[in-house]
């Protein structure tokens, strides 16, 4: 098990970005700019989001976890599954996790949350 400590939500900034887009203050191509690496990570490592894409309203919206930190060595800066993140945390590594939403249809992407991953010592009993 892993727990995410010191979570920082970016949902308020996301809401402001979407409001600016809806008010035609931001062009769609400036916010729908996911590159091929991010799209591939969303397809292969991402999980379906609970809501449709806020831009195109398709159900192709996925959430993907990215890991960062020197202790991860070559794994740093890559998309990982929750199982892999749990393994890193169980090994005692210190690292940051970014949760990013990505639409594989229109290329919308936004950083939702950052946190420090740590092993969970909570008992299931």
PyMOL commands that set and color helices and strands:
alter all, ss='L'
color gray80, all
select helices_A, chain A and resi 11-22+28-31+36-45+70-75+82-90
alter helices_A, ss='H'
color red, helices_A
select strands_A, chain A and resi 2-9+47-48+61-68+78-80+95-103+109-119
alter strands_A, ss='S'
color yellow, strands_A
deselect
rebuild
show_as cartoon
